[in-house]
Amino acid sequence: MCNTCGCNVTDGNRHLLSIPHQQKSVTAITVLSNLLKHNDQQADQNRASIESHGVLAINLMSSPGSGKTALLEATIQKLKHKLSIAVIEGDLETENDADRIRAQGVQAYQITTGTACHLDAHLIQQALTHIRLDEIDVLFIENVGNLVCPASFDLGHHRNVTLLSVTEGDDKPAKYPVMFRASDVMLITKTDLLPYLGDFSVEKAIRYQHELASQAPVLALSSRSGEGFDAWLQWLEQEVSQHKIRIQQQQSIKPTIQAEGQQLHQQEPVRFRPVARA
Amino acid sequence: MHELSLCADLMDQVTALAKTHQAEKVVRIVVKIGPLAGVEPHLLESAFTISCAGTLAEEAEFITESLPIRVLCNVCAAETEAPRSNHLLCGECASANTQLLSGDELILAQVELLN
């Protein structure tokens, strides 16, 4: 024991220590830590829990009213003999969307956020306790309808699906780049309405998406008429089978954007750098 | 409008650092925000004035630093600055096969503590 390194301080005598009066100094600490740290830690736990049941989790993001719930209803109907699906619904109020999903005969849990404009990893953690993961292949998380905030929060899912309905205008990817850059697949929905609009160009929407340097496929479909729906089902089934293989190999994936971000901002060591201050 | 919840996370991290270093108070906080982070610097500043009340950081100077959006082209290997957040193509060859080098940061970069 010595008086140099502090090894003589124990839990029993620590309270007797008084911090010696020193000249006041300012210490600058370089931290470089992600401000979404707590959310991201919870998201990683959610992902591990979802993967332990072999389930693929998909986050649906779009404006309110772009057809997320209708997409899910049609998807459940068309795949009910192939895949077992459950849905976590996010809305500010009402149980309406979860009721619509339950009417299709599958598990649904409604998160009502009150005033919050997005779902986060902690809300999903609570919702997961209401879903029987061992009975399903795919968990859809229908985020709060909003083209801004949901893009910033990792929920512990594997893939981001963004929807752009034709009534919203073809320049949405240019107006909301943070959201549409997060796409792993982008769906142009309600194409059955195209003949009544005249000013929505699918090509332009694809071009704006392309300018975000997005490699995500863009699929145009109508949940009502079924036009273009097969390409979406094919994408989904392919993701599910690839996921099963990854699970067997004990590999995990994050949505493309989160994986890139993590690679880009690998935690740098914390440094301490005292600076002189007048 | 999730700046207030982000600020709560920020305050947790800052006060934890202050405790670790037995600081009397926090003098300065520097946060780096890229245009693709989805966070408005001035909204984060407003949120900070609410979140810091009654904490060691009550009188701290709050600095937000913006970062340029830079992309690396996977085709021609050029490193270019994107002109705006909805145009992330290579500035040399216009390829969409680029990867982000900076611009999506949301980082607590530096904290100055008074001991």
Interface residues (C-beta under 8 A of the other chain):
Chain A: I19 Q22 K24 S25 V26 T27 A28 I29 T30 V31 L32 S33 N34 L35 L36 K37 H38 N39 A116 C117 H118 D120 V148 C149 A151 S152 F153 P173 A174 K175 P177 V178 M179 R181 Y208 H210 E211 L212 A213 S214 Q215 E260 G261 L264 H265 V275
Chain B: M1 H2 S5 L6 D9 L10 D12 Q13 L17 H21 Q22 A23 E24 V27 R28 V31 L36 A37 G38 V39 V71 S85 N86 H87 L88 L89 A96 N97 T98 Q99 L100 L101 S102 D104 E105 L106 I107 L108 A109 Q110 V111 E112 L113 L114 N115
